[in-house]
Amino acid sequence: MLGTFREVVVVDTEFTATTGERPVPVCVVAHQLRSGRRFRLFEGQFGPEPPYAAGADVLFVAFYASADLGVYRVLGWRMPERILDPFIEFRNRTNGLPTPAGSSLLGALAYFGLDAIAAVEKHEMQEAIGNGTWRGRFTPEKILDYAESDVEALTQLLFAMLPGIDLPRALFRGRYMAAAAAMEHHGTPIDVEMLGCLRQGWTGIQDDLIRAIDVHGIYDGRTFKSERWAKLIASLGIPWPMHESGQMDLSEDTFRQLAKSYPDVSPYRELRSSLADLRLNNLSVGRDARNRTILSAFRSRTGQSTVEYWVYIWAVGVATWIGQTSTVPCRGLCGLEAARVWHCSRSVRRYGHAGRLSVRRSIPRLCQAGACRSPQCHEGNARRST
């Protein structure tokens, strides 16, 4: 299967990852499987191109390659043309099946019964590299040895998985990891002044959502009152599931299922989800005013990305309605001129409903009424009103 490639290069990188920022490369370790050559590069040793083989006739192998390709982007290295990611292929093989040790490199090794002694995660070192506290605690040699142990373990895994890999399709999937690395590298531009304004007035926006949607008075302030909900569904004749304890089942899954059959449930399901999911204080924004986070490609059972919704603007959903047309001028949170963005992911459609009911009114009013204390925001409002 690998005979069509002049060289096969197995790569692992280590880097410091700060919330909202691009990775800071610490080291790169690579093994060329045909020639047997090994490369160990530490910070300060990175050149304009990787020192190992590259090109259309070279297979690049990395476990969860978007992370390593993010380091490539920071270093200005050209993207590999043929990418094989054993993480993706392991997910493709085991989606929906039990994986007792998980889907990490260790988990995949355990699944195939491979010796994982050389790949035991050194959690203290891993965390120190990730948060940038490794200096003075671990020598470059130890960090390079740690990365090389992952390369050796990944090489074992590669040969164990090869018989079950559909290479043409695997390479197609690998191309997506290069695309994911590009998205993570560039991020989404954020209007940080507007973000500060929204964070200051977020409780007021939540109150507006409740006032607009809670026509039956189920909420007491921002608290969903189960006894009031029980009376409402009884009056509407809606059969509601109960726990063995006798308490109502108020899970998101129950609301989602019943909303399909009972229209009166749907607005409350959307409202509860919106109030629970919108966490602007956790939005991951770097010093360059870009929202970045790991996209977690192929993590779901269906092969979709499973972004942590509280740190990413497209998953949080606020971008889908804050940038929409309003009767009162208001700039979009995405920091794009005249932003008119609509994201149709199933996970964020509900925000459109909440936005139409409340945000078009509350956000412009919040800024123009002075809830935002940013001088720049007030100056911008003055310019837009003239």
N, C-alpha and C positions, 0 to 999 in steps of 0.2 A: 504493500500500500504506500509506503514512504519512498519507494524506489524512484519515483518521478522527480524527487527533489534533490538538488545538488548537496544541500546541507539541511539539517534539522537542528534548530537552536532552541534550547529550553531556558527560559528566563524567569528571574524573580527580582523584584525591586523592593526596597524599603524606603519609606518616606514619612515625613512628619505631616500630619493632616490637622489643620486648624479650622474650626467651624467657619464655613463660607469662603475659605481661601483655597487657592490652588495648592497642590501638594509641593512640599519642599523635599527634593530628592536627597536621600542619605547614601544609598548604595545601589549598585546594579551587579548581579551575578548571572553569568550565562555559561552554558555548556554546549559546545558543538558536538553532536553525537557521532557524526561520521569521522571527523578528524581527531576527536578526543581533546581538542583544545578547550581550556577553561579561562574565563575572564572574570576578574574581581575588581570592580571600580568603586572607589569611595568618593565622597564629596571633595571637590577640588581636582578630581581626575577625569571628569567628564569632558569629552571633546565635542566637536560639531556633529559627529556621526558616531553611531555605535561601532566599536572596534571589531565586532564579530560579523559573520556573514549576513548579508541582506540581499533583497531582490526578489523577483518573481519566481525564481527557482529555489527559494529558501523557505522552509516552513518554520514559522514562529510559534512556539508553544508556551502558553502561560496560563496559570490557574486564576480565573477571574481576571481576564486580560485587560478589561477597561481600566483597572487600577494601574497596571504597569504601563499601559499606553497613555495614561494621564501624565506619568513621569516623562514619557517620550515627548509629549507636547510641551511640557515645561522646559525640557532640555533643547527643544527645537529640532529633535530628531525626526527623520522621515518615518511615516507610518509603515509597518510591515505590510507586504502585499498579500501574504497567505498566512492566515491566523487560525490556529486550532486551539480551542479553549476546553480542556477536559472538564472544567466546572459545568459548562453548558451541556456537554455530552453526558455527564453524570446526571444532571437534572432531566435531560431528555429520556434517559434510560429509566429513571426511578420516579418520575412525577406520578403522584398518587399512590406510590408504594411506600411501605415503612423503611426508613433509613435510621436505624437505632442510634448511630453516632452522628447524625446530621449530614449536611451537604458540604462541609468544609473539606479542606485537603485531608485532614485526619479522618473525617467521616468517610470519604471516598476510599481511602486506603483500607480502612477497617471493613468496608463493604466487600472489597475484593480479597480480603484475607491477607493483606500485605503487611510486612513488618514496618511498623510505624515508629520504632524506637528512635531512628534518626530524624524523624519529623515531629517529635513531641514539642508542642508549642511552649516556648519559654515566655509565659504570660508577662512576667515583670519586664523583660526586655522588649517584648512586643508593644506593651503600653508605653514604655519609656520612649521608644522610637516614635510612636504615633503622636504623643503629646509634646515631643521635643525636649524631654528631660533626660535624655540618654548621656549627654556630655558629663564627664566626670564620674559616670557610673559604669559605662561599658566602653571598652576600647574598640576602635575600628575593626581590629582583627576578630573580636568576638561577634560583632554585628555581621561582618562578612561571612563568618562561619555559620551563623544562624540562617542567613539568606541562602547559603550554599546547601544547607541541609534540606531546605525546601525544594531546591532545584533537583537534588538527588531523589527525594521522595516523589516529586512530580514525574521524573523520568520513569520510575517504577510503575507509577499509575498509568502513564501513557502506554507502555507496552502491554499492560494488563487489559486496557480498554480497547486497544486497536482493533481486535477482531470484530467488535460490535459497532464500530464507528462507520457511518456512511460518509466518507470523506468529502465528496462534492457538497453535500448539504451542510456538513460540519463547517466547511470553509465559508459557506454562505452565512451561517450563523455567526461565525467568528468576525465577519465584516461588521456586524452590528456592534460588536464591542468597541471597534474603532470609532464608530459613530457615537456611541454612548460616551466614550472618552472625550470626544469633541464637545458634546453638549455639556458635560460636567466641567470642562475646561473654560468654556466661554460663559456659562451661566446665563441668567436672565437679568437684564438691567432693572434696577429698582429706584424709584423716586424716594430717596431716604427721608426727605422732608415730609412727603405725604405719609410715609410709613410711621414717622414719629407722631404725626397728627392723629392718625388712626389709632395708634397704641394709646395715646392719651385719652381719646374719647371712645374707646372700644366698648366699655360698659354701656354707654349711652346708645351705641349702635345695637347692642344686644337687646336693650330695652325697647328700641323701636321695632325690632323684629318681633318681639313678643306682643307688643301692642297691635301690630298690623295683622298677625296671624291668629292669635289666641282669642278668637271671637266668643268662645264658651267660658272664658275665665278659669282655665285649668291651672294657670301659673299663679303663684304667690311670689311676686317679685320675679326672681330668675329661677325659682324652684318649681319643678313639676310636681303637682300634688296628686298622688295616686288615688286618694279617696274621691277627689273631684272627677278624675278620669273614669273611675268605676261607675259613678252616677251617670256620667254622660253616655258611656257605651251601653249601660243598662237601658237608658231611655231610648237609645237608637236601636236596641235589639241586636247588638253585635256580640256574638259568642266569643269571649276572650279566654285564652288559655290560662290555667292557674298552675302554680307550683304545688308540690305535695304539702307544703307548709300552709297552703291556703292563700298565699300572696299572689298577686297578679304577676304574670310573666311580662316584664317591660323591656325585654331585650330588643336590640336593633333588628334581629332576625324576625321576631314576632311582629313588630311594627311593619317591616317590609312585606311580609306575607299577607297580613290583613289589609294593608293599604291597596293591594291589588284588587280586592273584592269590595272594599268599603271606602268610598271617596272621602268620607268625613275623617278617616284616619290619616290620609296622605299628608295634609298640611302639618299635622302634629309630628308625624315621622320626620318630615323635612326640617321642621323647626328644632326638634330635639337633636338631630344630626348636626345641623348648622351650629347650634350653641356648643355642642361637644367638640366639633372638629376645628372651628376657627380659632387658631392660637397664634396670633400675629407676634406675640412676644418671643416665640420660638423660631420665627422665620430666620433661616440661615443666610446672613448677608455679610459679604466680605468688605474689606477696606476700600475696594474699588467700586462699591455700591452694586455688586452683582450677587444674585441669589444662587448659591451652589449647594448641591448635596449629591451623595451617591445615588444613582438611579436604580440600583438593585435589579439589573437586567436578568430576565429569565427566572426570577425568584418564585413567581406564582405557579400554581399547578397548570395554568393555561399557557405559561411561557411569557407572560407579561411582566413588566417591571412592577416592583412593589415599593414605591417611594414612601418614605416616612412622611405622611401628609402634613405634619405640623411644622416641617422645616422647608418645604418646597412650595413655591407659589402656585404652580400649576396643579399640585395635589391639594393644597389648601383650598383652592377654588376662588380666592378673592380676586385674582386677575380676570376671571371670566365675567365679573359683573362690575367691578370698580371702574374699568376702562370704558364702559358702555356709554352711549349717548344719554345725557341728562338734560332736563329743562333748565338746570342751573349749571354753568360751566364748572367742571372739576377735572383736574388732570388725573390720569390713570396711575395706579400704583406701579405698573410695569416700567415706568420711566420711558415709554415710547411716545413720540409725538403723535397726537391724535389717535391714540390707541383704540382700536376697535377689535377686540380679541374675543373669540368664543371657542372654548375648548369642549369637545363633545364627549369626553370620557364619561363613562357611566358613573364614576365615583364623584363627579362634581356637577352633574346636571342639576341637582337639587338646589345649588346655590343661585342659579338663574332665577328661580322662583322667589327665593328670599330677597335677592337683589332688586327685582322689579318692585316688590312690595315695600321695601324699606330703604335700601342703601342709596337709591337714586335721590331720595329725599334727605336722608340723615347725614350722609357724608358731605355734600355741599353745604348743608346747614351747619354742620359741625365746624367746617373750616371758616365759613363766612361769619359765623356768630362769635368767633374768637376762641373756640375751645382749644384750638391749636395755638400754642404760645410761640411758635417759630416765627421770627420776624420775616424770614424769607417767604413763608407760607402766606402771611398777611400781605406782603408786598406783591406776591403773585396773584392773590385774589383781587387786589386793587387794580392791577394791570388788566386782569380778565374782565373786570366790571366796567372798564372804560372803553 
